[in-house]
Amino acid sequence: MTPIWIFPIYPLLIVGPYAAVLCKKLSRDDSINIIVGGFTLQGIGFLVAFMIYSSFIYRLMTQKLPQASARPGMFVSVGPSGFTVAGVVGMADAVGRNVDAGFMGDGQLASTIVRVMANWTCLWIWGLAFWFFFVSVGAHWSCARQHGGFGFSMTWFSFVFPNTALVTATFSIGKAFRSRAIEIIGCVMTCFLIVAWFLVFGMMIRAIKKRQILWPQQGEDRDEGGFKAPEKTERRPTLSKWVSSHSGKIDKP
């Protein structure tokens, strides 16, 4: 079991960040509907992912780490927390600009409470994302120490995509708390992420040229889908070929 199981719920996890951006372009009535809907769907996605977290942590405590080819998928555990932080902080910041004075009795006070609670709660979730990031990095230490490391597989893109959520969440926290240091950390992480993407893309091209992927019986999915490499069968020589090859050895009368 790896955090790849979270993928079916990922569409809900990216609703929050989209809602935070979309509500800035709509009217006040439409924006508050987008915020309420986005917060609801984001909460469903994070709670479902949180339940899968428990199974993943139980597996790490009771069994060995995933096999080397599937181990990059551990970085998928970073995504739910990161996207939730980016979405909730962004939507909470937009509440004050899109509610009227009578919202929940006092619109100004209600928006302030929402923003304060969202920022401080997301600070915990941001820390959780970093915890899963360091756990995933530590799990690759044994693979990096091996001679030659481990072969390329398409799960290597998990080094990039889930960590974009962590970078986005870092910028959101830095903006919410007006922390210049956190924003600088986000810039450094962005540079490393760009380098990681080029590295993974280059390794993918190298693996294609070396026929490690996109080739029969190669890659981590070589046993899936019923695909099998054609078996080599030994062809017996025909009578004519046998006679022609042994014609010099046959005694003439």
N, C-alpha and C positions, 0 to 999 in steps of 0.2 A: 504494500500500500504506500503510495506517494501522494503529495499534494496535488498531483495531476487530477485527482478526483474532484477538485474544486472547479475545474473548467466548465462543467455544465451550468454552474451558477454565475460564471463570470459576466454574462450579459447584464445581470442586475447590478453587479459591482461597479460598472462603469456608467450607470445611469446618473449617479450623484454628480460626478464631475461635469457631465454634459449639461445637467440641469442647472448647475451653478453658472455656466457660461450662457446658456440659452435664456435664462430669466433676465439677464441684463439687456436683452434686445427686444423684449416684449413689453406690452402695457402692464400697468400695475395689477389689474385683475387677473390677467393671464399668468403673470409672473408668480403670484402667490400660489396659484394652482400647480404650476410647474414645481415650485419648491416643496409643497406638501407631497405631491406625487413622487418626486425624486427622493425625498427623505424616507418615504415609506418603502420604496423599492430598494433603496440602498441598505436600509435596515434589514430587510428580508435576506438580501444577499449576504450581508456580513454575518448574520446569525446562523444561516445555513453553513457558511464557511467555518464559523466558529465551532460548530458541531463536528465538522470534518477535521478541524485542528485537533480535537480531543483524540480521535482515532489515530491520527498521525503521530502525536506525541506518545500515545500508548504503544504504538509499534516501535518507536525509537527506544523506548525504555525496556521492552521485552524481547526484541529481536535485533538482528544486525541491521546495519545501514543498507539501503537499497543497493543493487548491483551497480557497478561503475557506469554503465551505459545509461541507466535511468536516474543516476544521482543528480544531474543538473536540474531535474524536475523539482527538486526540493526548493528551488528558488521561487516556485509558484506560490509557496506559502507567504511570500512577502507581499504579493499583490493585493489580497483582500483588505489588509490593514491600511496599506498605502492609498488605495483608491477611496476607501471610506474616509480617511482623514482629508484628502483633497476635496471630496464632494461635500462633506458636512461643513467644513470650515468655509468653503466658498458659498454654500447656500445660506449659512448663518449670517455671513457678511452682507448678503443681498436682502435679508429680511427687512432691515431698517429702511431701505430705499423703496420697498414695495408694499408697505402696510400703511393703512390710514391711521388717523389719530385715535379711533375707537377700537382698534384691533385688540381683542382680549382685555377690554377695559381701558388700557393705556398703551397705545401702540408704541410709543417711544420706550417706555419701561419694558414692555414685553420683548421688543427687539434687542434691547440691551441684555436682558437675562438670557435670551436664546444664544446670543453671541458669546457671552461669558461662559455659559455651560458647554457650548460646543467646543470652544477653544481649549478649555482645560481638560475636557474629556478626551478630545482628540490628541492631546499631548500624551496621554497614556497609550492610546492606540498607536501612535507614532513610535513610541518606545517598543511596543510589541513587534512592529514591523522590523525594527533594527535587530531585535532579539532573534527573529527567524532568519534574518539576513546573516548574522554571525554564525548561527547554527549551521546554515547551509554552506557557508564558506569553510567552516571547520570540518564538515563532512568530506570535503574534497582534498583535505590535507594528505590523507593516506594515498589517494590516487596520484597527487602531484609528486609524492616521494618515490613512486614506482618508476622504474626505468622505462622511458617512453610514454609515461602517463597512460591515458586511455583513448581509444579510438573515437573519431568524430561520429556523432549521431545528431539527428535533428533536434533532440532535446537540448542541445547546446544553446539554442535560441532562448532557452529559459534563463540564461545568463543576462539577457538584455530586457525582454519584455516586462517581466514582473518588477524589475528594478526601476523601470521608468515610473512606476507608481510610488516607489520610495522617494525618488528624486522630486516628483511633483508634490508629495506630501511634505517634504522638507522645505520647499519654497513656500507652501501654504502656512506652515507653522512659523517660519521666519517672518512672513508678512503679518500674520495675526498678532504676534508678540513684538513686532518691530525689532527683531534681533538681527543685527548686521552680521554677527558671527554665524548664525544658522544659515543665512542666505549665502554667505561665502562657502560654507560646507556644501550647500546645494550646487553651487557653481563647480566646485571641485568634483563632486560626484557626477555631474553632467559630462565633464571632460573624460572621466574614466569610462562612463557608459558609452560615449561615442567611440572610444578606442576599442572597447569590448565588442561593439557591433561590427566594426571593420575586421577585427580579429576573427570573430565567428564566421562572418561572411567569407573571408579569405580561406578559412579552414574548410568551409563547405565546398568552395570551388576546388580546393586541393583534393578533398575526398571524392568528388565526382571524377576528377582526372585519374585518381588511383583506383577507381571502380570500387570504392568502399560503400557508396550509396547509389541509389538509382540503378542497381544492377541485380540480376537474379541471385538469390540466396545471399544477399549482402544487406547490411543495415540492421537496425534493431527490430524491424518488422518482417524479417525474412521468413518467418514461419507462419505469418498471418495471411488470410485471404486465399489459401489453397495453392499459392504459387510455388512451383517446384522447378528447379533447374533440370534441363533435359539430361537424362542419363546417357552416358557413353556406353554403347554396346559394341562388343568386338565382332567385326564382320569376318566371316570365314571366306577364304578365297574360292572363287569358282573353279570348275574343272579345267576350263581353258587356260586360266592364269596359272593353275598348278602345273599343267603340262608344259606351258611355255617357260616357266621358271626351272623345270627339271628336265628340259629337253636335252641339255648337254650332258646330263648324267645317265641317260638311258642308253644301254649298250645296243649298238647297231648289229644286225645279223651278218 
